[in-house]
Structure formats: C-alpha cells, structure tokens
Amino acid sequence: MATPESDAFVRSFARGLKVIEAMGRGERRQTIASIAQTCDLPRTAVRRFLLTLAELGFVHGDGKLYWLTPKVLRLGMSYLYALPFWRNAQLVLEELSMSVGQSCALSVLDEEDIVYVARAHSRKILAMSPVLGSRFPAHAVSMGRVLLSGLDDAQLDAYLDRTQLTRLTNWTITDRQKLAEHIRRAGEQGYAWVDRELDESICGIAVPIRDAETGVTAAINVSLPAGPWTEETARDEFLVPLRQAAARIRSARK
C-alpha cells in the first residue's frame, strides 16, 4: 500500500479526491476560498482542481461558486455495483421489511463508521431515518458491532486504539474493554443487539453477511423503536428472518 511519503503516492490525485469530498459537505454551492479552507489547500491549487473537474463534467461553476454534478454519483455507484450481492440485496430487504413490519438496512464498515448501502423503510416512523450513504459510528450501532466482530484480534485492538468512542446518549458504551466484550460476544452468538446507544429512541438487532474467503463483509439489521423491545423479544421475533435474509443475500454472489 502506497503511503503519502512513498514515490507511488500520487499527491495531486489524492488532493483532487479531497476536493470532491469537501464539496459534498456543507453548502451545495461553495467558493474556492471555502473549499480551500476545508481541504487545507492553497486556493490556486483548488482552482486548478475545480477547472479540471469541470472539464471532466464532475463540477459546474459560474466563476464564483462551484457545485458537484450528478456525474459524481458514478464514483459511488461503481463501488455498489462491485459488491457481488448488492443488486439482490434491495429486493431481499424490502421483502424482509414487509414481513416483519419494520425498517431494515444493509451496511459495510468504513474505518470507524458504518455506511448504509441499501435501505428499506417501513411505514412506522422512527426518529432517525437513514438513507443510502448515511454514516454512523460503528461502536454505537448493531450493524457496527457485527462488522467489528469480523476483525481479528490485532485489527480490533487497532480499531479500539484509534477510535474516539464518543458518548452519544446515556447508554453509549465508551469503555474500550467493555465494548470489546460486546463485540466478541456478537461474534460468538452471531448477532448484535444495541439499545439506545446512538439515539435514545432507537434500538436494533443485526446479523452478519459472510463471505467464505473474507469473512464478515456486510451486516443487515432491523431498526426498532426503543422501549417496547428487549434483546430477548427482538431475538425471538427477528433473528430467524434476519438470518434467512442474510443467507439469501449471500447466495446471490454464487
């Protein structure tokens, strides 16, 4: 893997991607100065990147303000299309959501966060309603615990060392040893239950999607309103259909 100090690392390419990321945050239309400040890059460099991106069709501008075009979606969709199970996952999630009457999602791990790559909403309104691309801290959600359970001991230790375990609610686990115990338990029992750690009104149960070669590659969950559900009642109601859905998604890659 190329590091920023190696000859193989293309700094201009990395900076261009940094500009795209910066334009995806904050105001839809941004000035060169605001983008430069976000990226911590010189304005002259940002201007060159913007002109190049505009020529390629990823950016539009009027000379003062610049904004991303829908063509940028191709970059994200390339990742989704590369997932061997993604095309089938949405249908499976929609059928799961209809059968259990709750919202369901599929996510993957990206450093310290989970990223939603598929989502099926129920008619029941939850306080938080994530969409495709939504990111949440892995330590505070059921799918995150499941995905982290797929790490080996060295990888899990590295995650715990580098991650700031932010307390999001009064129930969020921020003690590293206790969190590690919950993650390992999720791996042993094949599911994770998290109650009110991300948001006081939400709980959820998740199971892994496994790959024979790489282990845990994704996770799916059922999101629930906090209060009526306990781990035991959620497990009895949703664990079997969740595992059946995971098996259907996994089989799509064969």
WOQUIQUI-V848061 format. One record per backbone hydrogen bond with DSSP energy under -0.5 kcal/mol. NH is the residue of the N-H (numbers start at 0). CO is the residue of the C=O. E is the energy in kcal/mol with one decimal. If there is no record, write none. Layout:
nh->NH co->CO e->E
nh->NH co->CO e->E
This chain:
nh->5 co->2 e->-2.0
nh->8 co->5 e->-1.0
nh->9 co->7 e->-0.5
nh->10 co->8 e->-1.0
nh->13 co->9 e->-2.1
nh->14 co->10 e->-2.5
nh->15 co->11 e->-2.1
nh->16 co->12 e->-2.0
nh->17 co->13 e->-1.8
nh->18 co->14 e->-1.9
nh->19 co->15 e->-1.8
nh->20 co->16 e->-2.4
nh->21 co->17 e->-2.2
nh->22 co->18 e->-2.2
nh->23 co->19 e->-1.0
nh->23 co->20 e->-0.7
nh->24 co->21 e->-1.4
nh->29 co->65 e->-2.6
nh->31 co->63 e->-0.5
nh->34 co->30 e->-2.1
nh->35 co->31 e->-2.8
nh->36 co->32 e->-2.0
nh->37 co->33 e->-2.0
nh->38 co->34 e->-2.5
nh->39 co->35 e->-1.4
nh->40 co->35 e->-1.9
nh->45 co->41 e->-2.2
nh->46 co->42 e->-2.6
nh->47 co->43 e->-1.7
nh->48 co->44 e->-2.2
nh->49 co->45 e->-2.6
nh->50 co->46 e->-2.3
nh->51 co->47 e->-2.1
nh->52 co->48 e->-2.9
nh->53 co->49 e->-2.5
nh->54 co->50 e->-1.9
nh->55 co->51 e->-1.7
nh->56 co->52 e->-0.6
nh->56 co->53 e->-0.8
nh->57 co->52 e->-2.4
nh->58 co->52 e->-1.0
nh->59 co->66 e->-2.9
nh->61 co->64 e->-2.0
nh->65 co->29 e->-2.6
nh->66 co->59 e->-2.8
nh->68 co->57 e->-2.0
nh->71 co->68 e->-1.9
nh->72 co->69 e->-1.7
nh->73 co->70 e->-1.7
nh->74 co->71 e->-1.5
nh->75 co->71 e->-0.9
nh->76 co->72 e->-3.0
nh->77 co->73 e->-1.7
nh->78 co->74 e->-0.9
nh->79 co->75 e->-1.7
nh->80 co->76 e->-3.0
nh->81 co->77 e->-1.1
nh->82 co->78 e->-0.8
nh->82 co->79 e->-1.1
nh->85 co->82 e->-1.0
nh->87 co->84 e->-0.6
nh->88 co->84 e->-1.4
nh->89 co->85 e->-1.0
nh->91 co->87 e->-1.9
nh->92 co->88 e->-2.8
nh->93 co->89 e->-2.3
nh->94 co->90 e->-2.1
nh->95 co->91 e->-2.5
nh->96 co->92 e->-2.9
nh->97 co->93 e->-2.0
nh->98 co->94 e->-2.0
nh->99 co->95 e->-2.2
nh->100 co->96 e->-1.9
nh->101 co->96 e->-0.7
nh->102 co->222 e->-0.6
nh->103 co->119 e->-2.5
nh->104 co->220 e->-1.2
nh->105 co->117 e->-2.3
nh->106 co->218 e->-2.4
nh->107 co->114 e->-1.8
nh->109 co->112 e->-3.3
nh->112 co->109 e->-2.1
nh->113 co->135 e->-2.8
nh->114 co->107 e->-2.5
nh->115 co->133 e->-2.5
nh->116 co->105 e->-2.6
nh->117 co->105 e->-1.4
nh->119 co->103 e->-2.8
nh->132 co->115 e->-2.9
nh->133 co->130 e->-2.5
nh->135 co->113 e->-1.6
nh->137 co->111 e->-2.5
nh->139 co->136 e->-1.5
nh->140 co->137 e->-1.1
nh->144 co->140 e->-2.0
nh->145 co->141 e->-2.0
nh->146 co->142 e->-2.5
nh->147 co->143 e->-2.8
nh->148 co->144 e->-1.6
nh->149 co->146 e->-1.2
nh->150 co->147 e->-1.7
nh->155 co->151 e->-2.8
nh->156 co->152 e->-2.4
nh->157 co->153 e->-2.1
nh->158 co->154 e->-2.3
nh->159 co->155 e->-2.6
nh->160 co->156 e->-2.0
nh->161 co->157 e->-2.0
nh->162 co->158 e->-1.7
nh->164 co->162 e->-0.9
nh->165 co->163 e->-1.7
nh->167 co->165 e->-0.8
nh->170 co->195 e->-0.6
nh->171 co->168 e->-1.0
nh->173 co->171 e->-0.6
nh->175 co->173 e->-0.5
nh->178 co->174 e->-2.7
nh->179 co->175 e->-2.4
nh->180 co->176 e->-1.8
nh->181 co->177 e->-1.9
nh->182 co->178 e->-2.5
nh->183 co->179 e->-2.6
nh->184 co->180 e->-2.2
nh->185 co->181 e->-2.0
nh->186 co->182 e->-1.7
nh->187 co->183 e->-2.1
nh->188 co->184 e->-2.7
nh->189 co->185 e->-1.4
nh->190 co->185 e->-0.7
nh->191 co->205 e->-2.1
nh->193 co->203 e->-2.3
nh->195 co->193 e->-0.6
nh->195 co->201 e->-2.0
nh->201 co->198 e->-1.8
nh->202 co->223 e->-2.5
nh->203 co->193 e->-2.2
nh->204 co->221 e->-1.7
nh->205 co->191 e->-2.2
nh->206 co->219 e->-2.4
nh->208 co->217 e->-2.9
nh->209 co->207 e->-0.5
nh->210 co->214 e->-3.0
nh->214 co->210 e->-2.4
nh->216 co->208 e->-2.6
nh->216 co->214 e->-0.5
nh->217 co->208 e->-1.4
nh->218 co->106 e->-1.9
nh->219 co->206 e->-2.3
nh->220 co->104 e->-1.9
nh->221 co->204 e->-2.2
nh->222 co->102 e->-2.6
nh->223 co->202 e->-3.0
nh->225 co->200 e->-2.3
nh->226 co->228 e->-0.5
nh->228 co->224 e->-0.6
nh->233 co->229 e->-2.5
nh->234 co->230 e->-2.5
nh->235 co->231 e->-2.3
nh->236 co->232 e->-1.9
nh->237 co->233 e->-2.9
nh->238 co->233 e->-0.5
nh->238 co->234 e->-1.5
nh->241 co->237 e->-2.4
nh->242 co->238 e->-2.5
nh->243 co->239 e->-2.3
nh->244 co->240 e->-2.3
nh->245 co->241 e->-2.5
nh->246 co->242 e->-2.1
nh->247 co->243 e->-1.8
nh->248 co->244 e->-2.4
nh->249 co->245 e->-2.6
nh->250 co->246 e->-2.1
nh->251 co->247 e->-0.8
nh->251 co->248 e->-0.8
nh->252 co->249 e->-1.3
nh->253 co->250 e->-1.4
